[in-house]
């Protein structure tokens, strides 16, 4: 079968996105994953964005040198079903999961809701997962090339696991994917698993560091945007002292209306920015940060970068702007950089704090 042209693929993607929006949110999501995982998607050309955006290279410690700063947030490909498809969308790095040790169904449906007027999504999925063993088998079959597109695994705990036993679930996940992932993310921030956010404490972090000393430099923590400044900054200090790699800021915002769950999309932008600022006050640029939450434009990306992020992850932008949004975001980011006289994106990291 001949390779499909980029222009045709773009039109097809726009049409497909419009059709998917007619379906319930989770149904559309699952169908989109199946399309990305299908063999026919392998005939789409892999985009080479480097010549167009050569001033946007990003270095993420523990992840690698990236052609641009835009990666895939956890939650989109929970079961590692379509990493090749996502890499063909132009994303520079991927994160699969959240993966739990044992398979579980997650919360009852419906559990995902779109709010187009606000460019928002609310979900209460509850870590629906195929389990660590099945995901590990998929990664083994893929024999993934991290040099081309680094891939990380986001790890969580099972719903039935008590808070006291939670450390065992996370240790299990870290050991299961040892050598399979470029980096690991400990998810102690989802609002949809009872007791999970309670694990965001110094004692838990120190125990995890003790149990995983040999891979601490590959472990990131995804934190929530709802904690107080005092608590967040205390956790940042502990993460730095324990020798972990970095933080992802942030997960979804806990809401109870119009549906209960975690809110992502545009309304999360300010809370995520606040988390970046609070964290930077502590580490002063010494702890790598990946920004997630509310990124729907190139201008949004630059806001994250100037607040100290070395890369970003998107989710809602793929839902509301379509599968080929990466190139659009980079075009917008370039325009923002040109308007502000920024030659290299790396020069903009942390400039929000300069006098």
N, C-alpha and C positions, 0 to 999 in steps of 0.2 A: 504494500500500500504506500502511495507517495506521501511525503510530508505535507501537512496542511499549512497553508500560508498564514502568517501572523495576522494580516488584515481580516481574513476570513474567520480566524479563531477569535479575534476580538469581537466581531459582529455576532458570532455564534454565542460567545460568552455573555454578551449583553442581553441577547434574546433569552438565553437559558436562565439568567438571573431574574429577569422579569417574570418568567414562567414559574420559577421556584417560589417567588414571593406570593403567588396565588395559593400556595399550599400552607398548611399549619407549619409553624416554625421548625419543630423537630423533624417532621416528615421531610421538609425541604432540605434541612441540614443533612439528614441521612442519605437522601438521594444525591445531593451534591458530592458527598464523600464517595458514593458508589461510582459516580461519573469520573471523578478524579482517579479512582483506583482502576478504572476499566482499561483494557489493553489499547483501545482506540486512542486514549489520551496520550499514549506514548509516542504517537505520530506527530504531536504538536511540537514545533521547534522550541528548544530550550533558549530562552531569551539571554542575549549577551548584552547586559546593560553597562558594562564597565567602560567602553569607549565614550558613552554618552554622559556618564556621571563619574568621571575619573577622580574628581576632587572630593568624593564622598566615601572613600574607603574608611572603614572603621576597624579598630583593633579592640577585641573584647577578650581580656585575659581569661584563659581557660577555655575559651571557645575558638578563637583564632582571628586571623586577619580576614575581613569580609569586604567584598566589593562595594557594599553599601550597608546602611544600618538597619534595614527592615527585615524582621524575622516573623515567624508564625508563633502566636501565643498558644499556650496549652489550652485544652478544651475543645479545639476544633477537630483534631484527629486523635481522639481519646484512645483508640485501640491500635494505632499505628497501621492503619489500613491503606493510606494513600500518600506516603512521604514522597514517592517519585512524582506523583501528580502535583503536589504542592511545590516541589522544587522547580517544576516547569512553569509555575506562575511567576517566577523571578525572585522569590524570597531567598535571602542570603543565608538564613539558618532556620532550623525547625525545632519545635518542642512538641513531643507527643505526650499523651496522658491527659488527665491524671490517671495513673495506674495503681490499683490496689493489689495487695498480695493474693487475695482470693477473688474469684469472679463474683460480682454482685449486680443486681438489677438497677440500683439507684432508687430514687423516689418515684411515687406514682405519677402517671401522666394525667393531664397535661403538665409540663414542667419547663417549657420554654416559650417565651412570649416576645413578639416584636412590637416596638412603638416607633413607627417611621417618623412621626412628627418631631419626636425628640432625638431621632437617630440613636435610639436606646434599645437594649435587650435586657430582659429579666429572665434568669434561669434558676431553677432549683433542682438540677439534675441529680445531685447527691452522689457523685462519683460512680456513675454507671461504668462498669469496667469488665473487660474480658479476663482480667487477672494477669498477674505478672508472668506466669509461665507461657501463656499463649502469646503475649506481646514479645517476650524474649524469643520465642520460636520464629516469629515474623521477622524480627531484626536479624536473626541468624540466617534466615533464608535470603534476606535482602543483601547481606554482606555489604553494608552501607559504606559509602566512600565519604568520610568526614572531611577530607581535604576539599572536596567539591562543594558540599553543603553540610556543615556541622549539624548534628542532630543530638538533642538532649532529651532526657526522660524526666517527666514530672511525676513525683511519687506521693501517694497519700495512704491513708489508713482505711481499713474496712469499717463499715458502720457499726458492726457488732463488737469491734475491738474496744475495750475499755481504755480510759485515759492512762491508767497505770501500765497497761500492756502496749500502748501505742508505739513506744520506742522500738518494740520488736518488729512491728509492721514496717516501720521506716528502715530499720536495719536490714530487714528481709529484702525490701525493694532495692536498696543500695547494693546489696550483695548480688542479687539476681542479675542486675544489669551491669555489673562490673566488667569493664572492658568492651561493653557493647555500645555505650553512649559516650559522646564527647564531653557531656557535662550532665549533672544531676540537679534536680530542683526539688526541694522539700516543701511541700504545700501544707502550710499550717494556717491558711488564711481563708479558705472557702467558708461562706456562711451557711452552707447547705448540709453539713455533717455535724451533728450535735457534738459539742465538746472539742472540736478540732482547733478552734481559735484559742482555746485555753492552753494549748501546747506551746503557744508563743510566749515562753518564759525562759529565764536564764538557766534554770535547772535542766530543762529538756535540751536546750542547745548545747550545754556543756557535756551532757551525757552522750549526745549524738557525736560530738567531736571526739570524745574518748573512745567510743566504739568504732569509729571510722577514721582513725588518725592517718592512714595511708592514702585516703582519697579526699581529705578535707579540702584540698585546693581545687577540687572539681565540683564542690557542692555549693549551690546557691539556695537562698531562701526566698520564697514568695510570701510577702507580707500583706496584710489587709490595710485599707485606707481609713478604717474607722477607729483605730486605737488612738489614744491620747499622745501628745508630743512626748511627754515624759516616758511613757512605755516604749514607744517606737525608738526613741533615742537610746534608751537602756539596752534594747535588743541590738541595735546597731553596734554599740560598744562591745557587747558580748560576741557578736559575729566577728568583729575585727580581732578581738583578743584571742578567740579560739582558732583563728587561721582559716576560716572559711573563705570561699572565693568571692562571693558578692551577694547582692540582693536584687530581686525583681519587684518593682513598685509600679502598680500595685494590683492586687486581686480585685474582685468586684465589691461594690458598696452594698451593705445589707439594707434591704428595704422590706416593708410590709404592705405597701400599696403602690400601684393597683393590684399587684400580686406579690406574694411573699417570695423572697429569693435574693439573688445577687444581681445588682444592676451594673451593666457595662455599657459602653458606647459614650456618646458625647457628654452626658451628665457626670461621668466619672472623671473628666479631664481635670477639673480644679482640685479634686481630692487627691488624685494621683500626683499632680504638681506639688501640692502641699507636702506629701510624703517625701518626695525627692528633696525638697528644700530642708525639711526637718532632718533627714538623714545626712545631708551634706554638711549641715552645721556641726555634726559630730566627726565625720571622717575627713572632711576637708579635701575631698578628691582622692583619698587613699584607698577607698573601697569601690570596686567596680559596681555600677548600677545599670540595669536594663529597665527601660521604662515601658509600662503597659497600662492602658486605660485611657479611652477617649480619643484615640488617634484616628482622625478621619481626613486629615489634610496634611500637606507638606509643612504648613505653618505650625500645625500641632507637633510634628516631629521636631522642628527646630526649638519649640518651647521646652521639650523634654531634654534635648541636647544641651541647651544653655544652662539647664538646671542640674547638669552633671551626668546625665545618662550617656553611655558610650554606644548604645544601640537601643532599638525599640522593637516591640512586638505588636502585631495587629490581629484583630478578630472581627470587630463590628464593621471595619472598613471593607472587608471582603463580602460581608452580607449586604451592605447598603451601596457599595460602589462597584461591586462586581469582581470577578476573578482576576482581571488584568489591572488591578488597582495599583500594584507596586510601581509600574512605570509612571502612572499618573502622579502618584505621591512624590516620586523622585523629581519629576518635572516641576511640580509645585515647590518642592524643597529648594531646587536650584534657583527658581525665581526669587524665593525669599532670601537666599544667600546673596544673590546678585544685588537685590535691593538694599541689603544691609552691608554690602562690601565685604562679605566673608568669602575668602578664596578657598580655604580648605575646611571641611566640616569639623575635622578634629580640632581646629583652632577655636571652635565655638564652645567646646565642652566646658561647662562651669562658668562661663562669662557672665551669667546672671548675677553672680556674687561679687563681681569686680566693681570697684568704686568708679 
